Amino acid sequence: MYDCLVIGGGVVGSSAAYHLAKKGKEPLLLEQFSLPHTRGSSHGATRLLRSSYEDSLYSHMTVEALQLWKRLEEESDTQLFRNTGVMVFGEPPHDIFERSFSSVQTVGWDCREINIEEATERYLSLMKFSPSERVYMEYDAGTLRADKALACLREQIRKFGGHIQDEEKVTGIIPGRIVTVNTNKGTYQTNHLIITPGAWISQLLEPQGLKIPFIVKRISLCYWKENVPGATKDMPAFIDITKETYGLPSSEYSGLMKICTDRGVETNPDCRDDCMDDKSDVEYLCSYVKERLPGLNCKPSIVESCMYTLTPDENFVLDSIPEYPNIVFGAGFSGHGFKMSPVIGRILGEMVLGEKLSYDVSSLSMKRFPGAVSSSNV
């Protein structure tokens, strides 16, 4: 019997367990794979941290999340954030560009639009721009050390009295005032349940009568060799909002820049590698790098995989099981959740404990999707 139980040991579940542990709730965190692992969405060495979103809710959450990441740095004596700055650019129409730029200004982060001539002169040997593009710099943004962040969260969960059990897959959930959670190794009961299994979310929600239209994609993480060693070391991270592509300066692998696209291949999370023959996203990136980034070899040196769980509007889902407010879930982070996970995890904890929420997340309810909740569950 546990007061609080969390399913899913990725960054969101770990953040939820971390906050619950700091409240003295002694949560149990269950993870189906052996930790650490590369089967889900939270692994890898780096993630972008930026506030440049069209929706200012995400921008505000990111600003606070950075403060919580810095607090975790202090608790664990580990550097997690690298202030590289993020360069955002895109082709006309510039409506997305303007909304995201406005959000960065709204939250008070340092940002400035720079003209194409200045951008071209500054990054002439590394990146090409077209005359019709607009560019701004988000100077307070940067990158997170993802794997180290997860390790620090797990360390702090245990430090504050929480428990972590990996290699234990949940096979069923029986809701009630006391929730029963069945696994491949045993049975648990809990007063409060948080469900954050990433790409496996539908397998746990559909038996509860919830049909949220999640799509799981395999995303290729590609690393590209610098033609001149060290050339991208001091380059900012970038986001090409028109081409759905982003890049991070060399840090994970020496002499290699990470460049990825949000385009991916739809997959089943249990059979992710079955679609490895479909290399359309990698081929797209090869063309992109050849055209846009002359300072890099146009063939990737390393290709890895992770998964995105997307909603049709690419916004999160934070909600509870109908009639059971003691069972909440977070999913569909659509490639954006890692940076905000300290805030998301805290919100899920507030939801499941019936506390006042630190953010209005009513717009992230599953009810925005017709048919998500069957009539028998209303």
C-alpha positions in Angstrom: 0.0 0.0 0.0 1.4 3.4 -1.1 -0.2 6.8 -0.6 1.1 7.8 -4.1 2.2 5.7 -7.0 3.5 6.9 -10.4 3.6 4.7 -13.5 6.4 5.6 -16.0 10.0 6.5 -15.1 10.6 9.0 -17.9 11.3 12.6 -17.1 7.6 13.6 -16.4 7.0 10.6 -14.1 10.3 11.1 -12.4 9.5 14.8 -11.9 6.1 14.0 -10.4 7.7 11.4 -8.0 10.4 13.9 -7.1 7.8 16.6 -6.1 5.7 14.1 -4.2 8.8 12.8 -2.4 9.7 16.4 -1.4 6.3 16.7 0.1 6.9 13.6 2.3 4.5 11.3 0.3 7.1 8.5 -0.1 5.9 7.7 -3.7 6.5 4.5 -5.6 7.7 5.0 -9.2 7.3 2.0 -11.5 9.2 1.7 -14.8 8.7 -1.2 -17.2 12.3 -1.2 -18.5 15.7 -1.4 -16.8 16.9 2.1 -15.8 18.5 3.9 -17.6 17.2 2.8 -21.0 16.7 4.1 -24.6 13.3 2.7 -25.4 11.2 5.8 -24.7 11.3 9.5 -25.1 13.5 10.8 -22.3 16.9 9.4 -23.1 19.8 11.1 -24.8 22.4 13.6 -23.7 20.7 17.0 -24.6 17.4 18.8 -25.0 16.5 22.3 -26.0 15.2 24.7 -23.4 13.5 27.7 -24.9 10.5 29.8 -24.2 9.7 30.6 -27.8 6.2 29.1 -28.1 3.1 30.4 -29.7 1.2 29.6 -26.5 2.4 31.8 -23.7 1.3 29.1 -21.2 4.2 27.0 -22.3 6.5 30.0 -22.3 5.6 30.8 -18.7 6.0 27.1 -17.7 9.4 27.0 -19.3 10.7 30.1 -17.5 9.7 28.5 -14.1 11.0 25.1 -15.2 14.5 26.6 -15.7 14.4 27.9 -12.1 13.4 24.4 -10.9 16.2 22.8 -13.1 18.7 25.2 -11.4 17.4 24.2 -8.0 18.0 20.5 -8.9 21.5 21.5 -10.0 22.1 22.9 -6.5 20.6 19.8 -4.8 22.7 17.4 -6.9 25.8 19.5 -7.4 25.5 18.8 -11.1 25.4 21.2 -14.0 22.3 20.5 -16.1 21.8 23.8 -18.1 24.1 25.3 -20.7 23.2 28.8 -21.8 23.9 28.6 -25.6 21.1 30.9 -26.7 18.6 29.8 -29.3 18.3 31.3 -32.8 14.7 31.1 -34.2 14.0 31.7 -37.9 11.4 31.0 -40.6 10.0 31.9 -44.0 6.9 33.9 -44.6 4.1 34.1 -43.6 5.6 35.2 -40.3 2.6 34.7 -38.0 4.1 31.8 -36.0 7.4 33.7 -35.9 5.7 36.8 -34.5 3.6 34.9 -31.9 6.6 33.0 -30.5 8.7 36.2 -30.5 5.9 37.9 -28.6 5.7 35.1 -26.0 9.5 35.4 -25.3 9.0 39.1 -24.8 5.9 38.6 -22.6 7.8 36.4 -20.1 10.7 38.9 -19.9 13.5 36.8 -21.4 16.2 38.6 -23.3 15.5 38.4 -27.1 16.2 40.5 -30.2 15.3 40.3 -33.8 18.4 40.5 -36.1 18.4 41.2 -39.8 19.4 38.6 -42.4 22.5 40.5 -43.3 23.7 40.4 -39.7 22.8 36.7 -39.3 24.6 35.8 -42.5 27.7 37.7 -41.6 27.8 36.1 -38.1 27.3 32.5 -39.3 28.6 32.7 -42.9 30.7 29.5 -42.8 28.1 27.5 -40.9 24.6 28.4 -42.0 22.8 29.9 -45.0 19.7 32.1 -44.8 17.2 33.2 -47.5 16.4 36.9 -48.0 12.8 36.4 -47.1 13.5 34.9 -43.7 13.3 36.6 -40.3 15.5 35.7 -37.4 15.5 36.4 -33.7 17.8 35.4 -30.8 16.5 34.1 -27.5 19.5 34.8 -25.3 18.4 33.2 -22.0 17.7 29.8 -23.7 20.0 26.9 -24.1 20.3 23.1 -23.7 19.7 20.6 -20.9 21.8 17.6 -20.1 19.0 15.1 -20.4 20.5 11.9 -19.2 22.2 13.6 -16.2 18.9 15.4 -15.4 17.1 12.0 -15.2 19.9 10.6 -13.0 19.7 13.5 -10.6 15.9 13.2 -10.4 16.1 9.5 -9.5 18.8 10.3 -6.9 16.7 13.0 -5.3 13.5 10.8 -5.3 15.4 8.3 -3.1 17.0 11.0 -1.0 13.6 12.4 -0.1 12.1 9.0 0.8 10.6 7.8 -2.5 11.0 4.4 -4.1 11.9 3.3 -7.6 11.3 -0.1 -9.1 12.3 -0.8 -12.7 11.8 -3.9 -14.9 8.2 -3.9 -13.7 5.4 -3.5 -16.3 1.9 -2.5 -15.3 -0.7 -4.9 -16.7 -3.9 -3.4 -15.3 -5.5 -0.7 -13.2 -8.6 -1.1 -11.2 -9.9 2.4 -10.2 -11.6 3.2 -6.9 -11.1 5.2 -3.8 -8.3 2.8 -3.3 -6.6 2.1 -6.7 -5.3 -1.4 -7.5 -2.3 -1.6 -9.8 -1.4 -5.0 -11.2 2.1 -5.6 -12.7 4.0 -8.6 -14.1 5.5 -9.0 -10.6 2.8 -8.3 -8.2 -0.1 -6.1 -7.0 -0.1 -2.7 -5.4 -2.7 -0.4 -3.8 -2.6 3.3 -3.7 -4.7 6.3 -2.7 -3.3 8.5 -5.5 -2.2 7.3 -9.0 -0.3 9.3 -11.6 0.0 7.7 -15.1 2.9 8.9 -17.3 4.1 6.0 -19.4 4.9 8.1 -22.5 4.2 6.2 -25.8 2.4 3.4 -23.9 -0.3 5.7 -22.6 -3.2 4.3 -24.7 -2.5 0.8 -23.4 -3.4 2.0 -19.9 -6.2 4.5 -20.7 -8.2 2.6 -23.3 -9.2 -0.1 -20.7 -10.7 2.8 -18.7 -12.9 3.8 -21.7 -10.7 6.7 -22.8 -10.0 7.0 -26.6 -7.6 10.0 -26.9 -6.2 10.2 -30.5 -2.5 9.9 -29.7 -0.1 9.2 -32.5 3.4 7.7 -31.7 6.3 8.5 -34.0 9.8 7.2 -34.2 12.1 10.2 -34.4 15.7 9.9 -35.8 18.3 11.8 -33.7 21.1 12.6 -36.1 24.7 13.8 -35.4 26.7 15.6 -38.1 30.4 16.0 -38.4 31.9 19.4 -38.5 34.1 20.1 -41.6 36.3 22.3 -39.3 36.7 20.7 -35.9 35.2 23.0 -33.1 33.4 25.2 -35.6 30.0 24.8 -33.9 31.2 24.8 -30.3 30.1 28.4 -29.7 27.2 28.4 -32.1 23.7 28.9 -30.6 21.1 26.2 -30.8 18.6 26.9 -33.6 14.9 26.2 -34.5 13.8 26.5 -38.1 10.0 26.9 -37.6 9.2 26.5 -41.3 11.1 23.3 -41.8 10.2 21.8 -38.4 14.0 21.2 -37.8 16.3 22.1 -34.9 19.9 21.9 -34.1 22.2 21.9 -31.0 25.9 22.8 -30.9 28.5 20.1 -30.4 28.4 18.7 -26.9 27.1 15.1 -26.9 29.7 13.7 -29.3 32.9 15.5 -29.8 32.9 17.3 -33.2 29.3 16.4 -34.0 26.3 18.7 -34.1 22.9 17.3 -33.3 20.3 18.2 -36.0 16.8 16.6 -36.0 13.4 17.1 -37.4 10.0 16.7 -35.8 8.9 14.8 -38.9 9.0 11.1 -38.1 7.6 7.7 -38.9 4.4 6.5 -37.2 5.1 3.4 -35.1 3.9 1.0 -32.4 6.0 1.7 -29.2 6.5 -2.1 -28.7 7.8 -2.5 -32.3 9.6 0.8 -32.7 12.5 -0.6 -34.7 10.3 -2.5 -37.2 10.1 0.7 -39.2 13.9 1.3 -39.4 13.8 0.6 -43.1 11.8 3.9 -43.5 14.6 6.5 -43.6 12.5 9.3 -45.1 13.2 11.6 -42.1 16.9 11.0 -42.3 16.9 11.6 -46.1 15.0 14.8 -45.5 17.7 15.9 -43.0 20.5 15.1 -45.4 18.9 17.4 -48.0 18.3 20.1 -45.3 21.9 20.0 -44.1 23.3 20.0 -47.6 21.3 23.1 -48.5 21.4 25.0 -45.1 24.5 24.1 -43.2 27.7 24.1 -45.4 29.9 23.8 -42.3 28.8 20.2 -41.8 29.2 16.9 -43.7 25.8 16.2 -45.4 25.6 12.6 -44.2 25.0 11.9 -40.5 27.8 10.1 -38.6 25.4 8.7 -35.9 21.7 8.0 -36.1 19.8 7.1 -32.9 16.0 6.8 -32.2 13.4 8.0 -29.7 9.7 8.5 -29.8 7.2 11.4 -29.8 3.7 10.9 -28.5 1.6 13.5 -30.3 -1.9 14.8 -30.1 -3.7 16.3 -33.1 -3.1 19.8 -31.9 0.4 19.0 -30.6 -0.6 20.2 -27.1 -0.3 18.2 -23.9 -3.0 16.3 -22.1 -3.2 16.7 -18.4 -6.4 15.3 -16.9 -8.0 12.7 -14.6 -10.1 9.6 -15.1 -13.8 10.5 -15.1 -15.3 10.0 -11.6 -11.8 9.2 -10.2 -10.0 12.4 -9.4 -7.4 10.4 -7.5 -6.2 9.0 -10.9 -4.5 11.6 -13.1 -2.4 11.3 -16.3 0.0 13.3 -18.4 0.7 12.5 -22.0 1.0 13.7 -25.6 4.0 16.0 -24.9 4.6 16.1 -28.7 8.4 16.6 -28.3 8.0 19.6 -26.0 7.7 18.0 -22.5 11.2 17.5 -21.3 12.1 21.1 -20.7 8.9 21.8 -18.8 8.8 18.5 -16.9 9.6 19.9 -13.4 6.5 22.1 -13.7 4.4 19.4 -15.3 5.3 16.9 -12.7 4.4 19.3 -9.9 1.1 20.1 -11.5 0.2 16.4 -11.8 1.0 16.1 -8.1 -1.2 19.0 -7.3 -4.0 17.5 -9.4 -3.9 14.0 -7.8 -3.8 15.4 -4.2 -6.6 17.8 -4.9 -4.5 20.9 -4.2 -4.8 24.3 -5.8 -3.2 24.2 -9.3 -0.2 26.5 -9.9 -1.3 26.9 -13.5 -4.7 26.9 -15.3 -4.4 23.8 -17.4 -8.1 23.5 -18.4 -7.1 24.0 -22.0 -5.1 20.8 -21.8 -8.1 18.6 -20.9 -8.8 15.5 -23.0 -12.3 16.8 -23.5 -11.1 19.0 -26.3 -11.0 15.8 -28.4 -14.5 14.6 -29.5 -15.1 11.0 -28.5 -12.2 10.9 -26.0 -14.5 10.0 -23.2 -17.2 7.3 -23.8 -20.7 8.0 -22.6 -20.4 5.3 -20.0 -17.6 7.3 -18.3 -19.3 10.7 -18.2 
